[in-house]
Amino acid sequence: MAYQWSWRSFDDVSTDGVSTYLHNMFAGAGWSVLTALLGASLALAIGVAVGLMRVSERPLYRTLGAIYVEIFRDIPLLVQMFLWYFVFPELIPHRAGAWLKSLEYGPFYTTVVSLGLYTAARVAEQTRSAIASLPKGQMMASQALGLTRGDAYRKVVLPQAFRMMLPPLTSEMVNLMKNTSVGMTIGLLELTARARDMQESAFRVFEAFSAATLGYVAINIMIIGAFRYLERRPRLKLKNRTAPSAKEALS
């Protein structure tokens, strides 16, 4: 039996009795983008810090960084999300656990934290490998000029490492955006959850998931475009610089 497509189904009122399915799909996309942005911010902050611990001269920091990476990288994201949402509130004091379970946007906060910690382990390894690939003379020359080790990392090593990290970070941020769909399993009403709601209530599976697919593709294309722009910026600055004249060079 041939399937009868009906794109007008998006104008029907959804199960909440107020919004249309189209409105809910856009709302779900908004939650997906917000979750990805906050999760990426958390992942970058923690990942760079753990990556610096991985290249530290102190064995304790290197060990702690390695432990973090192995724990959060080796456990599946879905399992981590369940642990944070269902198990963690039961392990802490009762009052704090009850407060966590009563949060209005509990699934959203849990998804952000889970995505951030999970992706941070991968960003940490990218940071470590980028720093390790730089010539060791960079740090020695910086310290010879009078910079402290912290200033050398901040002003010399990390800016170069970030440029090298941009291509793998692009793929990582695209994966993070796609991983927001895992939040559906704990009740986050993101894009995939909205498509599933339309499938189950309006029985329009192809229309719902076609729209979700287009949504993810459009968002990820914008992410890739933003990172491509960041990759080109240093090159554009170098091209715009003119060579100094002989008089300027001698002065």
Secondary structure, DSSP 8 states (H G I E B T S, - for coil): ------GGGGGSB-TTSSSBHHHHHHHHHHHHHHHHHHHHHHHHHHHHHHHHHHT-SSHHHHHHHHHHHHHHHHS-HHHHHHIIIIIHHHHS-HHHHHHHHT-TTHHHHHHHHHHHHHHHHHHHHHHHHHHHHS-THHHHHHHHTT--HHHHIIIIIHHHHHHHHHHHHHHHHHHHHHHGGGGGGGT---HHHHHHHHHHHH--HHHHHHHHHHHHHHHHHHHHHHHHHHHHHHHHHHHH-----HHHHH-
